[in-house]
Amino acid sequence: MSQSPAPAEVRSLKDLTPHQKRSGIAAWLGWLFDGLDMHIYTLVATPFVAALLMHDGLAAEPKDVDTKASIIQAAFLVGWALGGGFFGRLGDILGRSRTLVLTILFYAGFTGLSAFCTEWWHLLICRFLSALGIGGEWAVGASLLSETWPKKWRPWIAATLQTAVNMGVLLACAAGAIFAWVVNQGWMTEAMSHRVVFLVGILPALITLWIRKAVPETEEWAHAAKDRKPPRIRELFGPQVSGTTWRVLIICAVSLTAHWAFMFWQQSLIRALPEVKSLPGPDQTHAVVEALVWIMGGSILGNYVAGFFAKLWGYRASIVIMLLGYAAAMIAAFHSSTAWTHEQMLWWYAVIGLCQGVFGLFTMCLPPLFPTLLRTTGAGFCYNIGRIVAAVGTVVFKLYAPVGDYHRALYLAGMLFIPAAVIALLLPEEKEAAGAVDQPAD
């Protein structure tokens, strides 16, 4: 496969090389379908798991449904973490482009297979395996762009990439809305729609043929891999890199625990609101879709707000500010189970979504902190291994709260962003106002 030229300082999009443009499109599309496949499940989690747990016409207890649904989500987050480490390592060994293709095929295939599950543990396995690819795609795509696009553009690249995830979630919302409409028209049963929606997740596989042909390996990776083998994974905890590894790992673990507790349980909270609880099933699903649209709308704006902060103050200060904002929004939104109506809660969801722009900053901030041949391994490991902690948190926060009290669970989860912000103060200082940290010497 051909190699891309080294990134040059450019002033506008027209100055980008064809290789840079193709790398950007490939990473953006990969992240777009990441968002699609990761959130299809959250749209139908409660009714689909309830259907899988039904035996001989007897419905399962709501508590059992919630527990099994959260365990499936936990398995997804664990798979995401392991995929970040596994495919991140492949990205350092095989190259960015080849590994990007593998990750997309992995998550697309197993998302589609979820449609054919007949037991709840079948769905658990499929979600775990699809998450392996989603976790790996983040690390590979982030490294691909950090090695091909200009450093001064990194905050805006990060915002645009994170927006791709948000757009993917909106695609999932659109799929959910379409299937809810189909059910209301009587063209499909509600139970069938909860299965068929997973088949939409196969679509990303179609872009891999183009990526394999059009997107070259980066010159930086090719040059580094030419003369020596990638360092061993244990070197992430060696004397030169361990300080960065531990700081990034802790920040990601704590913040992602709170974030994913919200992203999963927010749909159950919407279904439990008095104005929604009395609605028929398809209308409840429509309310969940609507809530997710509000979150993603806020998040798209938040990505660019975070990028603007990074241009002004650098990554470290911006991450601290956005994490504290996330904490304040969740504490205010969920401090009481009777404080807000459904309509008011949607506005709070938009504010929380805006604060999620912090995760776009991680995209361009983390990879350059590691040496080239440890880049996708380090970024993938640190960012995604935090999801194992988040997987436990998704279950624990709900089990700790009283049955059905999703406000309490989310209020407690929001508290975690405060220590995450404190730890973020220990991130390495940026050398440029734009947040472009010079990569460590190999």
C-alpha positions in Angstrom: 0.0 0.0 0.0 1.2 3.5 -0.8 2.2 5.9 1.9 0.8 9.3 2.6 3.1 12.4 2.6 3.9 14.0 5.8 1.4 16.6 6.9 2.3 20.2 5.8 1.3 23.5 7.3 -1.8 24.5 5.4 -4.1 27.5 5.7 -7.3 26.2 4.2 -9.0 22.9 3.1 -8.0 23.4 -0.5 -4.4 23.2 0.5 -4.8 19.7 1.9 -3.3 16.8 0.0 -5.6 14.1 -1.5 -4.2 11.7 1.1 -5.0 14.0 4.0 -8.6 14.4 2.7 -9.1 10.7 2.3 -7.8 10.0 5.8 -10.2 12.6 7.2 -13.1 11.1 5.3 -12.3 7.6 6.3 -11.9 8.5 10.0 -15.1 10.6 10.0 -17.1 7.8 8.3 -15.7 5.3 10.8 -16.8 7.4 13.7 -20.2 8.1 12.1 -21.0 4.4 12.1 -19.5 4.0 15.5 -22.2 6.2 16.8 -24.9 4.4 14.9 -23.9 0.9 16.1 -23.1 1.8 19.7 -26.6 3.4 20.3 -29.0 1.2 18.5 -29.2 -1.0 21.6 -29.9 1.9 24.0 -33.0 2.8 21.9 -34.6 -0.6 22.4 -32.8 -2.0 25.4 -35.7 -2.3 27.9 -38.4 -3.7 25.6 -36.0 -6.0 23.7 -34.5 -7.5 26.8 -38.0 -7.9 28.3 -39.0 -9.8 25.2 -35.9 -12.1 25.4 -36.7 -12.8 29.1 -40.3 -13.7 28.4 -41.0 -17.4 28.7 -44.3 -19.3 28.2 -46.0 -15.9 27.8 -44.9 -14.8 31.3 -43.3 -11.4 31.5 -40.1 -10.9 33.6 -40.0 -8.7 36.6 -39.0 -5.1 35.7 -36.0 -5.3 38.2 -34.8 -8.4 36.4 -35.1 -6.7 33.0 -33.1 -3.7 34.2 -30.4 -5.9 35.7 -30.0 -8.0 32.5 -30.1 -4.9 30.3 -27.4 -3.2 32.4 -25.2 -6.4 32.4 -25.4 -6.4 28.6 -24.4 -2.8 28.5 -21.6 -3.6 30.9 -20.4 -6.4 28.6 -20.5 -3.9 25.7 -18.3 -1.4 27.6 -15.8 -4.2 28.6 -15.6 -5.2 24.9 -15.0 -1.6 23.9 -12.1 -1.4 26.4 -10.6 -4.7 25.3 -11.1 -3.8 21.6 -9.3 -0.5 22.1 -6.2 -2.3 23.5 -6.3 -5.2 21.0 -7.0 -3.3 17.8 -4.8 -0.5 19.0 -1.9 -2.9 19.2 -2.7 -4.1 15.7 -2.7 -0.5 14.5 0.9 -0.2 15.7 1.9 -3.5 14.1 -0.2 -3.6 10.8 -0.7 0.1 10.2 -3.6 2.5 10.6 -5.5 1.9 7.4 -5.5 -1.9 7.5 -6.6 -2.0 11.1 -9.4 0.6 10.4 -10.9 -1.8 7.9 -10.8 -4.7 10.4 -12.5 -2.7 13.2 -15.4 -1.5 11.0 -16.1 -5.0 9.7 -16.0 -6.4 13.2 -18.6 -4.0 14.7 -20.8 -4.0 11.7 -21.1 -7.7 11.5 -21.9 -8.4 15.1 -24.3 -5.5 15.4 -26.3 -7.1 12.5 -26.2 -10.5 14.2 -27.9 -9.1 17.2 -31.1 -9.2 15.3 -31.2 -12.9 15.5 -30.7 -13.3 19.2 -33.2 -15.6 21.0 -31.8 -15.4 24.6 -30.5 -12.4 26.6 -27.0 -13.9 26.8 -26.9 -14.2 23.0 -27.4 -10.5 22.8 -24.7 -10.0 25.5 -22.2 -11.9 23.3 -23.1 -10.0 20.2 -22.8 -6.6 21.9 -19.5 -7.6 23.4 -18.0 -8.6 20.1 -19.3 -5.6 18.2 -17.8 -3.4 20.9 -14.4 -4.8 20.2 -14.4 -3.2 16.8 -15.9 0.1 18.1 -13.2 0.5 20.7 -10.5 -0.3 18.2 -11.8 2.1 15.6 -11.5 5.1 18.0 -7.8 4.5 18.7 -6.9 3.8 15.0 -8.9 6.8 13.6 -7.5 9.2 16.1 -3.9 8.2 15.4 -4.5 8.3 11.7 -5.6 11.9 11.7 -3.0 13.0 14.3 -0.3 11.8 12.0 -1.7 13.3 8.7 -3.4 16.6 9.5 -1.8 19.9 10.7 -1.2 20.2 14.4 -2.8 23.7 14.7 -6.1 22.2 13.4 -6.3 19.5 16.0 -9.0 21.2 18.2 -11.3 21.6 15.2 -10.4 18.1 13.9 -11.4 16.7 17.3 -14.7 18.6 17.3 -15.5 17.4 13.8 -14.6 13.8 14.5 -16.7 13.8 17.7 -19.6 15.3 15.7 -19.4 12.3 13.4 -20.2 10.1 16.4 -23.2 12.4 17.3 -24.4 12.2 13.7 -24.2 8.4 13.9 -26.3 8.5 17.0 -28.8 10.7 15.2 -28.9 8.1 12.4 -29.7 5.5 15.1 -32.5 7.8 16.3 -33.8 8.2 12.7 -33.8 4.4 12.4 -35.7 4.1 15.7 -38.2 6.7 14.6 -38.8 5.1 11.2 -39.4 1.7 12.8 -41.8 3.2 15.4 -43.7 4.8 12.5 -43.8 1.5 10.7 -45.2 -0.2 13.8 -47.9 2.5 14.2 -48.9 1.9 10.6 -49.4 -1.8 11.4 -46.8 -3.0 8.9 -44.6 -4.6 11.6 -45.0 -5.8 15.1 -43.3 -3.9 17.9 -41.3 -7.0 18.9 -40.1 -7.5 15.3 -39.0 -3.8 15.0 -36.7 -4.2 18.0 -34.9 -6.9 16.1 -34.8 -5.5 12.6 -33.3 -2.2 13.7 -30.0 -4.0 14.4 -29.7 -4.9 10.7 -29.2 -1.2 10.0 -25.8 -1.7 11.8 -24.5 -3.7 8.8 -24.3 -0.6 6.6 -20.8 0.4 7.8 -19.2 -2.7 6.2 -19.9 -1.2 2.8 -17.3 1.6 3.3 -14.4 -0.7 4.0 -13.9 -1.5 0.4 -13.2 2.1 -0.4 -11.0 2.6 2.7 -8.8 -0.4 1.8 -8.2 1.0 -1.7 -8.1 4.8 -1.2 -6.6 5.4 2.3 -2.8 4.9 2.5 -0.7 4.3 5.6 0.8 7.4 7.2 4.4 8.3 6.5 5.1 8.7 10.2 4.0 5.2 11.0 5.8 3.7 7.9 9.0 5.4 8.8 8.9 4.4 12.4 8.0 0.8 11.6 10.6 0.4 8.9 13.6 0.3 11.2 12.3 -1.4 14.3 9.5 -3.4 15.9 6.8 -1.7 17.9 7.6 -1.5 21.6 6.1 -4.0 23.9 2.8 -3.1 25.6 4.5 -3.2 29.0 6.5 -0.1 28.0 3.3 1.9 28.5 4.3 1.5 32.2 8.0 2.0 31.7 9.8 4.9 33.3 9.5 7.3 30.2 5.7 6.9 29.6 4.2 5.5 32.8 3.4 9.0 34.3 1.3 9.9 31.3 -0.3 6.4 31.1 -1.5 6.4 34.7 -2.9 10.0 34.6 -4.8 9.5 31.4 -6.0 6.1 32.4 -7.5 7.4 35.7 -9.1 10.4 34.1 -10.8 8.3 31.4 -11.9 5.6 33.9 -13.6 8.1 36.2 -15.2 10.3 33.6 -16.4 7.5 31.4 -18.0 5.8 34.3 -20.2 8.8 34.9 -20.8 9.4 31.2 -21.9 5.9 30.4 -24.1 5.7 33.4 -25.9 8.7 32.0 -26.0 7.5 28.4 -27.5 4.2 29.3 -29.9 5.0 32.1 -31.2 8.2 30.7 -33.5 6.3 28.4 -35.0 4.4 31.3 -35.5 7.7 33.2 -37.5 9.0 30.2 -39.6 5.9 30.0 -40.4 6.3 33.8 -41.5 9.9 33.6 -45.2 10.3 34.4 -46.0 11.9 31.0 -44.3 9.1 29.1 -45.0 6.1 31.3 -48.7 6.1 30.4 -48.0 6.1 26.6 -48.1 2.9 24.4 -44.8 1.2 23.6 -44.1 2.8 20.2 -44.8 6.3 21.7 -42.4 5.6 24.6 -39.7 4.6 22.1 -40.4 7.9 20.2 -39.9 9.8 23.5 -36.6 8.0 24.0 -35.5 8.9 20.4 -36.5 12.5 21.0 -34.4 12.7 24.2 -31.4 11.3 22.4 -31.8 13.8 19.7 -31.7 16.6 22.3 -28.5 15.1 23.8 -26.8 14.9 20.4 -27.9 18.4 19.4 -26.3 19.8 22.5 -23.2 17.5 22.0 -22.6 18.7 18.4 -22.5 22.3 19.6 -20.4 21.2 22.6 -17.7 19.7 20.4 -17.0 23.1 18.9 -17.4 25.0 22.2 -14.7 22.6 23.6 -12.5 23.2 20.5 -12.9 27.0 20.9 -11.8 26.6 24.5 -8.8 24.5 23.5 -7.7 27.2 21.0 -7.9 29.8 23.7 -6.5 28.0 26.8 -5.1 24.6 25.6 -6.4 21.1 26.2 -5.8 20.8 30.0 -7.8 23.8 31.1 -10.5 23.1 28.6 -10.9 19.5 29.8 -11.1 20.7 33.4 -13.8 23.3 32.6 -15.9 20.9 30.5 -15.8 18.1 33.2 -16.9 20.5 35.9 -19.7 21.7 33.7 -20.8 18.1 33.1 -20.9 17.5 36.9 -22.9 20.7 37.5 -25.4 19.9 34.8 -26.1 16.3 36.0 -26.3 17.3 39.7 -28.8 20.1 38.8 -30.8 17.9 36.5 -31.1 14.8 38.7 -31.1 16.2 42.3 -34.8 15.5 42.7 -37.2 13.0 41.1 -40.0 15.6 41.0 -38.1 18.8 40.0 -38.6 18.8 36.3 -41.3 18.0 33.8 -40.6 15.9 30.6 -40.2 19.1 28.5 -37.8 20.6 31.1 -35.8 17.5 31.3 -35.2 17.6 27.5 -33.6 21.0 28.0 -31.3 19.6 30.7 -30.4 16.7 28.3 -29.3 19.3 25.8 -27.1 21.1 28.4 -25.6 17.7 29.4 -25.0 17.0 25.7 -23.1 20.2 25.3 -20.8 19.2 28.2 -20.0 16.0 26.4 -17.8 18.0 24.0 -15.0 17.2 26.5 -14.6 13.7 24.9 -13.9 15.3 21.6 -10.8 16.9 23.2 -9.5 13.5 24.2 -9.4 12.5 20.5 -6.5 14.8 19.5 -5.0 15.3 23.0 -4.2 11.7 23.9 -2.5 10.1 20.8 0.4 12.7 20.6 1.3 12.0 24.2 2.7 8.6 23.3 5.6 7.6 21.0 4.6 6.8 17.4 4.9 3.0 17.7 3.0 3.1 21.0 0.4 5.6 19.8 -2.7 3.6 19.0 -1.8 1.1 21.8 -1.4 3.9 24.4 -4.4 6.0 23.3 -6.6 2.9 22.8 -5.6 1.3 26.1 -5.9 4.4 28.3 -9.1 5.7 26.8 -10.9 2.4 26.4 -9.7 0.5 29.5 -11.6 3.1 31.5 -14.7 1.5 30.0 -14.2 -1.6 32.1 -14.6 0.6 35.2 -17.5 2.3 33.5 -19.1 -1.1 32.8 -19.1 -1.9 36.5 -20.4 1.6 37.3 -23.3 1.2 34.8 -24.6 -1.7 36.9 -23.5 -0.5 40.4 -25.1 2.9 40.2 -28.5 1.5 39.3 -28.3 -1.3 41.9 -27.4 1.1 44.6 -30.4 3.4 43.8 -33.9 2.4 44.9 -35.9 0.4 42.3 -37.0 2.7 39.5 -35.2 5.8 40.9 -33.1 6.6 37.9 -32.7 10.2 39.2 -30.8 9.0 42.2 -28.4 6.8 40.1 -27.7 9.6 37.7 -27.2 12.2 40.4 -24.6 10.0 42.1 -22.9 9.3 38.8 -22.6 13.0 38.0 -20.5 13.5 41.2 -17.7 11.5 39.6 -16.9 14.3 37.1 -15.6 16.4 40.0 -12.6 14.1 40.9 -12.1 13.5 37.2 -11.6 17.3 36.8 -9.2 17.4 39.7 -7.1 14.7 38.2 -7.2 16.4 34.8 -5.2 19.2 36.3 -2.2 16.7 36.3 -2.3 16.3 32.5 1.0 17.3 30.8 1.1 21.0 30.0 0.5 21.9 26.3 3.3 23.6 24.4 1.0 25.5 22.1 -2.2 27.5 22.8 -4.0 25.2 20.3 -3.3 22.3 22.5 -0.9 20.6 20.1 1.5 18.6 22.4 4.7 17.7 20.6 5.0 14.0 20.5 7.6 12.4 22.9 10.8 11.2 21.4 10.6 7.6 20.3 
